[in-house]
Amino acid sequence: MGAAGSKLEKALGDQFPEGERYFGLENFGNTCYCNSVLQALYFCVPFREQLLEYYSSHEIGADAEDNLLTCLADLFTQKKKTGVIAPKRFVQRLKKQNELFRSYMHQDAHEFLNFLLNELVDILEKEDQSAKKEGGTSSPSEKTVNGPKNPQANGVQKEPLVTWVHKNFQGILTNETRCLRCETVTARDEAFFDLSLDIEQNSSITSCLKNFSSTETLNAEDKFFCDKCCSLQEAQKRMKIKKPPHILVIHLKRFKYIEQLGRYKKLSYRVVFPLELKLSNTVEDADSEYSLFAVVVHVGSGPNHGHYVSLVKSHNHWLFFDDENVEMIDESAVQTFFGSAQEYSSNTDHGYILFYESLCANKS
């Protein structure tokens, strides 16, 4: 354990970033899905900083019950530079919280990421409500119109709370439907924490995003009810990004249900993900630029077994995290995780969840 840490420190030498931590995470029996996502989130620096800032500014009583936020903050508060830490407290809390993660079976990293972010939001919302009941003015965040829809309290519409989780990960999609008879456009906004993209063989993230926003014609049995025409009409529908998030998380749909087989199959397709990404399918048509900083990789040929590892960019160095093991890799090694150009290939290490950070935010 110590050998891996000292090897990494030796490799980085004087370039070891001040105050940074590069630690492996112990595996508690198929918890690699959790470890790989936690490493990606740890190196999502704005998220990590805001989590720790919130944790330190909100005094948690000794008798207060653990939740996933306190367990995550505790895990992220590390003293040693390298080595291995055991995320035991976090994993125990996760299993207590959600029975889906209780078994020792292979779990889905994307489901875990989704659950964790939504759970953090729930905790922050509950804490905000209890602070208000006690007449406290402290609030973990400010309010805005574009948060997720909250239930009404006593018949009064509450302004949704926008937490630091939303500020980092939330984007807004707009679903535009144009009636082909009266040309009226109906737009419906929806919030997202990640984009799940269908993939094709020998494609790229840019082409997958174009397909995501391509125009679909609604006709025959799929006709659209137009409020202006007061009847079912043929229409065109398309999805655009109205508000790009600060951290863009892209989930590649590598697991597809095959009717003939009656089960899910892993798509090992080669999908190129660039280190720098331009988002062009936005409402404003202004390109939003992003930089890749983490990749969660699924290793294995099927959906129900395999392993997860992660690649992370930190202070211009790329690192490879495989549970307890941490090592430096060359930037060029990232492309070995694009996928396989042939159906049957010995390479089963494929990019599954991509984390991009907005460059505009860095400039501002």
C-alpha positions as CSV (number, residue, x, y, z in Angstrom):
1,M,0.0,0.0,0.0
2,G,2.7,2.4,1.1
3,A,4.9,1.3,-1.8
4,A,2.3,2.4,-4.4
5,G,2.0,5.8,-2.6
6,S,5.7,6.4,-2.5
7,K,6.1,5.2,-6.1
8,L,3.6,7.9,-7.1
9,E,5.3,10.6,-5.0
10,K,8.6,9.6,-6.6
11,A,7.1,9.8,-10.1
12,L,5.7,13.3,-9.5
13,G,8.7,14.5,-7.5
14,D,8.8,18.3,-7.2
15,Q,5.7,18.4,-9.3
16,F,3.5,16.9,-6.6
17,P,0.8,19.6,-6.3
18,E,0.7,21.4,-2.9
19,G,-2.2,20.4,-0.8
20,E,-3.4,17.7,-3.2
21,R,-4.3,14.1,-2.2
22,Y,-4.0,11.0,-4.4
23,F,-5.3,8.0,-2.5
24,G,-6.6,4.6,-3.5
25,L,-9.9,3.3,-2.1
26,E,-10.3,-0.1,-0.5
27,N,-12.8,-2.4,-2.2
28,F,-15.4,-4.0,0.1
29,G,-16.6,-6.7,-2.3
30,N,-17.7,-5.3,-5.6
31,T,-17.7,-1.7,-4.5
32,C,-15.6,-0.6,-7.5
33,Y,-18.7,1.1,-9.0
34,C,-18.7,3.4,-5.9
35,N,-14.9,3.9,-5.7
36,S,-14.6,4.9,-9.4
37,V,-17.4,7.5,-9.1
38,L,-16.0,8.9,-5.8
39,Q,-12.6,9.5,-7.4
40,A,-14.2,11.4,-10.3
41,L,-16.2,13.5,-7.8
42,Y,-13.2,14.1,-5.6
43,F,-11.3,15.6,-8.6
44,C,-14.3,17.7,-9.5
45,V,-12.7,20.5,-7.6
46,P,-15.6,23.1,-7.3
47,F,-17.8,20.3,-6.0
48,R,-15.2,19.1,-3.5
49,E,-14.5,22.6,-2.3
50,Q,-18.2,23.5,-1.8
51,L,-18.9,20.2,-0.1
52,L,-16.1,20.7,2.4
53,E,-17.0,24.4,2.9
54,Y,-20.6,23.5,3.7
55,Y,-19.5,20.7,6.0
56,S,-17.1,23.0,8.0
57,S,-19.6,25.9,8.2
58,H,-22.5,23.7,9.4
59,E,-21.7,22.4,12.8
60,I,-22.8,18.8,13.0
61,G,-23.7,17.7,16.5
62,A,-21.9,14.7,18.0
63,D,-25.3,13.0,18.4
64,A,-26.5,13.9,14.9
65,E,-27.2,10.9,12.7
66,D,-24.8,10.2,9.8
67,N,-26.0,10.8,6.3
68,L,-24.4,10.4,2.9
69,L,-23.3,14.1,2.9
70,T,-21.5,13.9,6.2
71,C,-19.9,10.5,5.2
72,L,-18.8,11.9,1.9
73,A,-17.3,15.1,3.4
74,D,-15.6,13.0,6.0
75,L,-14.1,10.8,3.3
76,F,-12.9,13.9,1.3
77,T,-11.2,15.4,4.4
78,Q,-8.0,13.5,4.2
79,K,-4.7,14.3,5.8
80,K,-2.3,12.0,4.1
81,K,-1.0,12.7,0.6
82,T,-1.1,9.2,-0.8
83,G,-1.8,5.6,0.3
84,V,-5.1,3.8,0.7
85,I,-8.2,4.8,2.7
86,A,-11.2,2.6,3.5
87,P,-14.5,4.3,2.6
88,K,-16.2,1.9,5.1
89,R,-18.4,4.5,6.8
90,F,-19.7,5.8,3.4
91,V,-20.4,2.3,2.0
92,Q,-22.2,1.2,5.1
93,R,-24.4,4.4,5.0
94,L,-25.1,3.8,1.3
95,K,-26.2,0.3,1.9
96,K,-28.4,1.3,4.8
97,Q,-29.9,4.1,2.7
98,N,-30.7,2.1,-0.5
99,E,-31.3,-1.7,-0.7
100,L,-30.3,-1.6,-4.3
101,F,-26.6,-1.4,-3.2
102,R,-26.8,-3.9,-0.4
103,S,-25.9,-7.1,-2.3
104,Y,-22.4,-8.0,-3.4
105,M,-23.5,-8.2,-7.0
106,H,-22.1,-6.0,-9.8
107,Q,-23.8,-2.6,-9.6
108,D,-24.1,0.2,-12.1
109,A,-21.9,3.2,-11.6
110,H,-24.3,5.6,-13.4
111,E,-27.2,4.5,-11.1
112,F,-25.0,5.2,-8.1
113,L,-23.9,8.6,-9.3
114,N,-27.6,9.6,-10.0
115,F,-28.7,8.3,-6.6
116,L,-25.8,10.1,-4.7
117,L,-26.4,13.5,-6.3
118,N,-30.2,13.4,-5.8
119,E,-29.6,12.2,-2.2
120,L,-27.3,15.1,-1.5
121,V,-29.9,17.5,-2.8
122,D,-32.6,15.9,-0.6
123,I,-30.3,16.3,2.5
124,L,-29.6,20.0,1.7
125,E,-33.3,20.7,1.1
126,K,-34.3,19.1,4.4
127,E,-31.6,21.0,6.3
128,D,-32.7,24.2,4.7
129,Q,-36.4,23.6,5.8
130,S,-35.4,22.7,9.4
131,A,-33.2,25.8,9.6
132,K,-36.2,27.9,8.5
133,K,-38.5,26.3,11.0
134,E,-36.0,27.2,13.8
135,G,-36.1,30.7,12.5
136,G,-32.5,30.5,11.4
137,T,-31.4,32.6,8.5
138,S,-28.6,30.3,7.4
139,S,-29.3,28.6,4.1
140,P,-27.1,26.2,2.1
141,S,-27.9,28.1,-1.0
142,E,-29.9,30.7,-2.8
143,K,-33.1,30.5,-4.7
144,T,-33.8,30.6,-8.4
145,V,-36.6,29.8,-10.8
146,N,-34.7,27.1,-12.6
147,G,-34.4,24.6,-9.8
148,P,-36.2,21.2,-9.8
149,K,-40.0,21.4,-9.2
150,N,-40.7,21.2,-5.5
151,P,-44.1,20.1,-4.1
152,Q,-46.4,22.8,-2.9
153,A,-46.5,23.5,0.8
154,N,-50.0,24.4,2.2
155,G,-51.1,25.3,-1.3
156,V,-48.4,27.9,-1.7
157,Q,-45.9,27.4,-4.4
158,K,-42.4,27.4,-2.9
159,E,-39.4,28.7,-4.8
160,P,-37.2,25.7,-5.4
161,L,-33.9,25.7,-3.6
162,V,-30.7,25.8,-5.7
163,T,-27.9,24.0,-3.9
164,W,-24.2,23.9,-4.7
165,V,-25.0,20.5,-6.2
166,H,-27.3,22.2,-8.7
167,K,-24.8,25.0,-9.3
168,N,-22.2,22.4,-10.4
169,F,-24.2,19.8,-12.2
170,Q,-27.6,21.1,-13.2
171,G,-28.3,22.1,-16.8
172,I,-31.6,22.9,-18.5
173,L,-33.0,21.1,-21.6
174,T,-35.8,22.5,-23.6
175,N,-38.1,20.2,-25.5
176,E,-39.4,22.0,-28.5
177,T,-42.4,20.7,-30.5
178,R,-43.6,22.5,-33.6
179,C,-47.1,21.8,-35.0
180,L,-46.8,21.2,-38.8
181,R,-50.3,22.6,-39.3
182,C,-50.2,26.0,-37.5
183,E,-46.4,26.2,-36.9
184,T,-46.9,27.0,-33.2
185,V,-43.9,26.0,-31.1
186,T,-44.5,24.5,-27.7
187,A,-41.4,24.4,-25.4
188,R,-41.1,22.5,-22.1
189,D,-38.0,22.9,-19.9
190,E,-36.5,20.1,-17.8
191,A,-33.5,20.0,-15.5
192,F,-30.8,17.4,-15.8
193,F,-27.7,16.3,-13.8
194,D,-26.3,14.2,-16.7
195,L,-27.0,13.5,-20.3
196,S,-27.6,9.9,-21.3
197,L,-26.6,9.4,-25.0
198,D,-27.4,6.6,-27.4
199,I,-24.2,5.4,-29.1
200,E,-23.2,4.0,-32.5
201,Q,-20.2,2.1,-33.7
202,N,-17.2,4.3,-34.8
203,S,-18.8,7.5,-33.7
204,S,-17.9,10.5,-31.4
205,I,-19.4,12.4,-28.6
206,T,-20.1,15.2,-31.0
207,S,-22.1,13.0,-33.3
208,C,-23.9,11.4,-30.3
209,L,-24.9,14.9,-29.1
210,K,-26.1,15.8,-32.7
211,N,-28.3,12.7,-32.7
212,F,-29.6,13.6,-29.2
213,S,-30.8,17.0,-30.6
214,S,-31.9,15.8,-34.0
215,T,-35.4,16.6,-35.2
216,E,-38.0,13.8,-34.9
217,T,-41.3,13.8,-36.8
218,L,-44.4,12.8,-34.8
219,N,-47.0,11.2,-37.1
220,A,-49.4,8.3,-37.4
221,E,-49.9,6.9,-33.9
222,D,-47.4,9.4,-32.4
223,K,-49.3,12.6,-33.4
224,F,-49.0,15.5,-31.0
225,F,-52.0,17.2,-29.4
226,C,-51.8,20.9,-30.5
227,D,-53.5,23.3,-28.0
228,K,-54.0,25.9,-30.8
229,C,-55.5,23.5,-33.3
230,C,-57.3,21.6,-30.5
231,S,-56.6,18.3,-32.2
232,L,-53.9,15.7,-32.9
233,Q,-51.5,16.9,-35.5
234,E,-48.3,15.9,-37.2
235,A,-45.4,17.7,-35.5
236,Q,-41.6,18.0,-35.3
237,K,-39.8,17.6,-32.0
238,R,-36.3,18.3,-30.9
239,M,-34.3,18.6,-27.7
240,K,-31.8,21.4,-27.1
241,I,-29.6,22.5,-24.3
242,K,-31.0,25.7,-22.9
243,K,-28.6,26.2,-20.1
244,P,-25.4,24.2,-20.2
245,P,-24.2,23.0,-16.8
246,H,-20.8,24.0,-15.2
247,I,-19.9,20.3,-14.9
248,L,-21.2,18.4,-17.9
249,V,-21.7,14.6,-17.1
250,I,-22.2,12.4,-20.2
251,H,-23.4,8.8,-19.7
252,L,-22.8,6.6,-22.7
253,K,-25.6,4.0,-23.0
254,R,-23.4,1.0,-23.3
255,F,-25.9,-1.5,-21.9
256,K,-28.8,-2.2,-24.4
257,Y,-31.7,-4.5,-24.0
258,I,-31.8,-7.0,-26.9
259,E,-35.3,-8.3,-27.5
260,Q,-34.2,-11.5,-29.2
261,L,-31.8,-12.4,-26.4
262,G,-34.2,-11.3,-23.7
263,R,-31.4,-9.6,-21.8
264,Y,-29.0,-6.7,-21.7
265,K,-25.9,-6.7,-23.8
266,K,-22.8,-4.5,-23.5
267,L,-22.0,-2.4,-26.6
268,S,-18.3,-2.2,-26.9
269,Y,-18.6,0.5,-29.7
270,R,-15.7,2.8,-30.3
271,V,-16.9,6.3,-29.3
272,V,-14.3,9.0,-29.4
273,F,-14.4,11.5,-26.5
274,P,-12.2,14.5,-27.0
275,L,-10.1,16.2,-24.3
276,E,-11.7,19.5,-25.3
277,L,-15.4,19.5,-26.3
278,K,-17.6,22.1,-28.0
279,L,-21.3,22.0,-27.2
280,S,-23.1,23.2,-30.3
281,N,-26.7,22.0,-29.7
282,T,-27.5,24.9,-27.4
283,V,-30.5,27.2,-27.7
284,E,-28.2,30.3,-28.0
285,D,-26.2,28.5,-30.7
286,A,-23.1,29.9,-29.0
287,D,-20.5,27.2,-28.5
288,S,-19.9,26.2,-24.9
289,E,-16.4,24.9,-24.4
290,Y,-15.5,22.1,-22.0
291,S,-12.4,20.2,-20.8
292,L,-12.4,16.5,-19.9
293,F,-11.2,15.9,-16.3
294,A,-12.5,12.4,-15.4
295,V,-13.7,9.2,-17.0
296,V,-15.4,6.2,-15.3
297,V,-14.5,3.1,-17.3
298,H,-16.4,-0.2,-17.4
299,V,-14.1,-3.2,-17.7
300,G,-15.7,-6.4,-18.9
301,S,-17.7,-7.9,-21.7
302,G,-21.2,-8.0,-20.1
303,P,-23.5,-5.8,-18.0
304,N,-23.8,-8.1,-15.0
305,H,-20.2,-8.6,-14.2
306,G,-16.9,-6.7,-14.7
307,H,-15.1,-4.0,-13.0
308,Y,-14.9,-0.1,-12.8
309,V,-11.8,2.1,-12.8
310,S,-11.4,5.8,-13.3
311,L,-9.1,8.2,-15.2
312,V,-8.6,11.6,-13.7
313,K,-6.9,14.8,-14.7
314,S,-5.4,16.8,-11.9
315,H,-3.0,19.7,-12.2
316,N,-2.3,18.7,-15.8
317,H,-1.4,15.1,-14.9
318,W,-3.5,12.1,-15.8
319,L,-3.9,9.4,-13.1
320,F,-5.4,6.0,-13.2
321,F,-7.4,4.8,-10.2
322,D,-8.2,1.1,-9.8
323,D,-9.5,0.7,-6.2
324,E,-6.4,0.6,-4.0
325,N,-4.0,1.3,-6.9
326,V,-3.1,4.7,-8.2
327,E,-0.6,5.4,-10.9
328,M,0.3,8.1,-13.4
329,I,-0.6,7.6,-17.0
330,D,0.3,9.5,-20.2
331,E,-2.5,11.7,-21.7
332,S,-2.3,9.6,-24.9
333,A,-3.4,6.5,-22.9
334,V,-6.9,8.1,-22.6
335,Q,-7.7,7.1,-26.2
336,T,-7.3,3.4,-25.4
337,F,-10.6,3.7,-23.5
338,F,-12.7,4.9,-26.5
339,G,-14.0,1.3,-27.2
340,S,-13.5,-1.3,-29.9
341,A,-13.9,-0.8,-33.6
342,Q,-14.6,-4.6,-34.0
343,E,-17.4,-6.5,-32.4
344,Y,-15.2,-9.0,-30.7
345,S,-12.1,-7.5,-29.3
346,S,-9.8,-8.4,-26.4
347,N,-10.0,-4.8,-25.2
348,T,-13.0,-4.6,-22.8
349,D,-12.1,-1.3,-21.1
350,H,-14.6,1.3,-22.3
351,G,-15.4,4.9,-21.3
352,Y,-18.8,4.9,-19.6
353,I,-19.3,8.2,-17.7
354,L,-17.5,11.3,-18.9
355,F,-17.0,14.4,-16.7
356,Y,-16.3,17.7,-18.5
357,E,-15.8,21.1,-16.8
358,S,-16.8,24.4,-18.5
359,L,-13.9,26.5,-19.7
360,C,-16.0,29.6,-19.7
361,A,-16.4,29.5,-15.9
362,N,-12.6,29.2,-15.6
363,K,-12.0,32.3,-17.7
364,S,-14.6,34.3,-15.8
